[in-house]
């Protein structure tokens, strides 16, 4: 028995030893993590900027005052322009230096040097596209006055870098590198970054459209690619017979299909703009200016998510925006009001940095301006001064062409009657902890050869882009100091790319609209919506649309001007500005709300910026219900789904089951219509969408078009027999079957916010285990979709919300997405997130008295 007792005790002692060893290891691990966490906390804390007291800064001529308000917005006052822009560079670097460094590297294709192999593909693409060379050409054309202001900004950034080498933002310490000195070229690269995100990647849509149209009869292809809608509302236009009811009609009991809308003849041109679906961005490949995710429930199959209503992949969402102005006849103050919310990729830190910049010296054209700035660039990009306010949306013009080059055995390309050698640019990509990569970039007369960017492409394709041919004009000193409409137009006329829809209001009650940018004039009848021959002269640009010929409106009788990326050219406009406008639903909704008899306030403007009513989704839901009510083959499940959609008010709220069902049914209808012609496609996942890269376009997913919603509306109202798949007698049967397929019993119980979510994470800290989640927003459901005024999808959404009220400039409001600071331990790292998410905002003080009464910190920079 003693032996038995000894034997039974041995395993017990062994288990205790194992547990002790495990406990020690856990304690060591916890201690290690704790040490790392304490080190990170100490480094991050030491990098926080000084915001009170005095700092001596070499390079200033006179003292500069920096007053920060409760949101950390700097109100910077200097005695002269040189000191002001020096201080702007210094103060911006205090909060956003690492973001600025990544932004210049992102544009130039120099990220792999810091982040390693994962960024080689990105750097290779950027080197081929040549944004650095384009920026160098732009810099060479600066006037001496402009160069002086930009150089002052760069000196301010460098003054901060040099005085903080020992306590730089923690990202530099974690990644073990030091920022190189800032240059004016780096500032231009930050601007080129924004231009690329707004007016690039049109070649992707060209290739997809070329592939789709080759697979379809012409009449079917024409149905898929509309470039106008009966709902279009160019700025300032008065549509005969248009009425804007106070409430949208909700009537799912109709016995007749609503009549087909009038078919408007397409204006000249039908060309794609940026086809990037931001919800599909690979979060691991977007660390340059922030990071985030579009989430699915854990463990869920992507195809199931799509069937449940994740949304049709054909409905790409791209950077866009809303802006509008109203005259005093529509406002409570009796003065003009302007609002702007620019829709971009939401990142952490945020795209924009709020500032108020003032030159104290007396002038007949004073510099006193507040709004949002782009970290890395001087000036205010969107905002107001003492007399005027302005805001932008992306015009989305056709500024790229893809040319099919004829090349001989010697590698020469044909141009007219002769053969020419391609130019060759040698590039070296430095890679962290890996050998350098050599790259030769070939170019023709049109631009760089982009064939290497398109796996499987055998042709020699070159890219012609406005950015390669005109300076990257950034005329915001003149805009910031403009005092009236004529001075504003003179300033904005210098903006070359990205082309924008600019709205304007002033203290005298005037409102206006001006299209901007350099937009190519193409030969009559040239179809540049697909790749075109490059070996002759028939497809060459014939200059650019003169600024004075671009659409503009001043003081329209209606007192309302709005744009939301839709068609801005009237029917009789002589030039083809865009071959692919955005859908019209947001624009119509904005006019609908602004045309109500109530006198508008800043609160009303914010409510409109966060509006989630979708006329398109409501249209779809009504038609789906009607179809089930009239389909002979409708199943019990389809009828139950139709009853759940019946009476829906059209608001895409997070708790809406109908909105989720409608999106899923629409996706299934698109699949049923397109798959017989274009073939099956892979499942869509959060990081795999055809709109991002042509290599991902397979089967029916090759069809992506910003006006695909208009194509869908036309098909549902006109119901052409040529689209009916085999085995279906009518559209009612088709729709009822799609509902049965898409709205499973599980899907019917889900809400819009279950699948439509956002999470923004710090691009470095977010990758750390355990602690990473504390440096982001967390996962949240999102209301709204691509056709609501609150346009939002995945990572894309409002990057700021801004309203100027000339009744009292101190009542103007502004908020960004997360916060002013790019440093995680700053109180302004995330202090605006709640307001952005919940749809509230902050007052932006402007007058001297308001700035002083809202001051939280005061810093003096002295020579």
KAQUI-V23246 format. One record per pair of residues at least 24 apart in sequence whose C-alpha atoms are under 6 Angstrom apart, sorted by sequence separation. I is the first residue (numbers start at 0). J is the second residue. D is the distance in whole Angstrom. If there is no record, write none. Layout:
BEGIN
I_J_D ; I_J_D
END
This chain:
BEGIN
107_131_5 ; 157_181_6 ; 318_342_5 ; 519_543_4 ; 562_586_6 ; 756_780_4 ; 318_343_5 ; 518_543_5 ; 674_699_5 ; 755_780_6 ; 756_781_5 ; 517_543_6 ; 518_544_6 ; 673_699_6 ; 755_781_6 ; 814_840_6 ; 153_181_6 ; 752_780_4 ; 813_841_6 ; 153_182_5 ; 752_781_6 ; 812_841_5 ; 153_183_6 ; 812_842_4 ; 811_842_6 ; 812_843_5 ; 617_649_5 ; 810_842_6 ; 811_843_6 ; 150_183_6 ; 149_183_6 ; 229_263_6 ; 514_549_6 ; 809_844_5 ; 514_550_6 ; 613_649_6 ; 809_845_5 ; 612_649_5 ; 227_265_6 ; 513_551_4 ; 612_650_4 ; 276_315_5 ; 512_551_5 ; 611_650_5 ; 276_316_5 ; 512_552_5 ; 611_651_5 ; 276_317_6 ; 511_552_5 ; 275_317_6 ; 511_553_4 ; 226_269_5 ; 511_554_6 ; 510_554_5 ; 48_93_6 ; 509_554_6 ; 339_390_5 ; 134_187_6 ; 404_459_5 ; 290_346_5 ; 403_459_6 ; 404_460_6 ; 289_346_4 ; 290_347_6 ; 403_460_5 ; 289_347_5 ; 402_460_6 ; 289_348_6 ; 402_461_5 ; 401_461_6 ; 401_462_5 ; 400_463_5 ; 88_152_5 ; 92_156_6 ; 399_463_5 ; 399_464_4 ; 85_151_5 ; 89_155_4 ; 398_464_6 ; 84_151_6 ; 85_152_4 ; 88_155_5 ; 89_156_5 ; 398_465_5 ; 84_152_5 ; 88_156_5 ; 86_155_6 ; 668_737_6 ; 81_151_6 ; 85_155_4 ; 89_159_6 ; 201_271_6 ; 667_737_6 ; 201_272_5 ; 321_392_6 ; 201_273_5 ; 320_392_5 ; 200_273_5 ; 664_737_6 ; 199_273_5 ; 319_393_5 ; 664_738_5 ; 198_273_6 ; 664_741_5 ; 663_741_6 ; 103_185_6 ; 106_188_6 ; 103_188_5 ; 103_189_5 ; 106_192_5 ; 102_189_6 ; 659_751_5 ; 656_749_6 ; 656_750_4 ; 655_750_5 ; 656_751_6 ; 386_482_6 ; 654_750_5 ; 655_751_5 ; 654_751_6 ; 653_751_5 ; 653_752_4 ; 630_731_5 ; 637_738_6 ; 630_732_5 ; 633_735_5 ; 637_739_5 ; 394_498_6 ; 394_499_5 ; 626_731_4 ; 393_499_5 ; 394_500_5 ; 392_499_6 ; 391_499_6 ; 392_500_5 ; 627_735_5 ; 391_500_5 ; 391_501_5 ; 390_501_6 ; 390_502_5 ; 389_502_5 ; 366_480_5 ; 389_503_5 ; 388_503_6 ; 388_504_5 ; 387_504_6 ; 387_505_4 ; 386_505_6 ; 415_534_6 ; 46_166_5 ; 386_506_5 ; 414_534_5 ; 415_535_5 ; 46_167_5 ; 413_534_5 ; 414_535_6 ; 46_168_5 ; 272_395_6 ; 581_705_5 ; 582_706_5 ; 581_706_6 ; 43_169_5 ; 42_169_6 ; 402_530_6 ; 403_531_6 ; 653_781_6 ; 401_530_5 ; 402_531_5 ; 403_532_5 ; 404_533_5 ; 653_782_5 ; 402_532_6 ; 403_533_5 ; 404_534_6 ; 652_782_5 ; 402_533_5 ; 651_782_6 ; 651_783_5 ; 394_564_6 ; 393_564_6 ; 611_783_5 ; 335_508_5 ; 613_786_6 ; 334_508_6 ; 613_787_5 ; 612_787_6 ; 611_787_5 ; 610_788_6 ; 611_789_6 ; 610_789_6 ; 396_576_5 ; 397_577_5 ; 609_789_5 ; 396_577_4 ; 608_789_6 ; 105_287_6 ; 102_287_6 ; 101_287_5 ; 102_288_6 ; 186_375_5 ; 98_288_6 ; 186_376_5 ; 585_786_6 ; 584_786_6 ; 585_787_6 ; 585_788_5 ; 326_558_5 ; 325_558_5 ; 325_559_5 ; 324_559_6 ; 324_560_5 ; 323_560_5 ; 323_561_4 ; 322_561_6 ; 322_562_6 ; 321_562_6 ; 321_563_5 ; 320_563_6 ; 270_528_5 ; 331_598_5 ; 330_598_5 ; 331_599_5 ; 329_598_5 ; 330_599_4 ; 331_600_6 ; 99_375_6 ; 79_358_6 ; 78_358_6 ; 72_353_6 ; 73_354_5 ; 74_355_4 ; 75_356_5 ; 76_357_5 ; 77_358_5 ; 78_359_5 ; 72_354_6 ; 76_358_6 ; 77_359_6 ; 78_360_6 ; 198_497_6 ; 506_805_6 ; 194_497_5 ; 266_570_6 ; 268_575_5 ; 270_577_5 ; 271_578_5 ; 272_579_6 ; 267_575_5 ; 270_578_2 ; 271_579_4 ; 269_578_3 ; 270_579_4 ; 268_578_5 ; 269_579_5 ; 127_440_6 ; 115_430_5 ; 115_431_4 ; 112_429_5 ; 112_430_4 ; 113_431_6 ; 111_430_5 ; 112_431_5 ; 209_529_5 ; 235_555_6 ; 205_528_6 ; 205_529_4 ; 235_560_5 ; 234_560_5 ; 234_561_6 ; 137_470_4 ; 233_566_6 ; 133_467_6 ; 137_471_6 ; 233_567_4 ; 243_591_5 ; 308_659_5 ; 231_583_5 ; 308_660_6 ; 310_662_5 ; 226_579_6 ; 310_663_6 ; 308_662_5 ; 308_663_3 ; 311_666_4 ; 307_663_5 ; 310_666_6 ; 306_663_5 ; 251_621_6 ; 302_682_5 ; 301_684_5 ; 313_702_6 ; 313_703_4 ; 315_705_6 ; 251_645_6 ; 281_686_5 ; 279_685_5 ; 280_686_6 ; 279_686_5 ; 279_687_6 ; 279_688_5 ; 276_690_5 ; 347_761_6 ; 275_690_5 ; 276_691_6 ; 274_690_6 ; 275_691_5 ; 306_741_5 ; 307_746_5 ; 345_794_5 ; 344_794_6 ; 345_795_6 ; 344_795_4 ; 343_795_5 ; 343_796_6 ; 342_796_5 ; 342_797_4 ; 343_798_6 ; 341_797_5 ; 342_798_6 ; 259_716_5 ; 340_797_6 ; 341_798_6 ; 259_717_6 ; 295_754_6 ; 340_799_5 ; 340_800_5 ; 294_756_6 ; 339_801_5 ; 293_756_6 ; 338_801_5 ; 293_757_5 ; 338_802_4 ; 337_802_6 ; 292_758_5 ; 337_803_5 ; 291_758_5 ; 336_803_6 ; 352_819_6 ; 291_759_4 ; 336_804_5 ; 291_760_5 ; 290_760_5 ; 335_805_6 ; 334_805_6 ; 290_762_5 ; 334_806_5 ; 289_762_5 ; 348_821_5 ; 332_806_5 ; 286_762_5 ; 223_710_6 ; 203_693_6 ; 207_701_5 ; 293_793_5 ; 278_792_6 ; 278_793_4 ; 278_794_5 ; 277_794_6 ; 277_795_6 ; 94_820_5 ; 95_821_5 ; 94_821_6 ; 68_853_6 ; 68_854_5 ; 69_855_6 ; 67_854_6 ; 68_855_5 ; 67_855_6 ; 67_856_5 ; 66_856_6 ; 66_857_4 ; 65_857_6 ; 65_858_5 ; 64_858_6 ; 64_859_5 ; 63_859_6 ; 63_860_5 ; 62_860_6 ; 62_861_4 ; 59_862_5 ; 51_856_6 ; 53_858_6 ; 55_860_6 ; 56_861_6 ; 57_862_5 ; 50_856_6 ; 51_857_5 ; 52_858_5 ; 53_859_5 ; 54_860_5 ; 55_861_5 ; 56_862_5 ; 51_858_4 ; 53_860_6 ; 55_862_6 ; 50_858_5
END
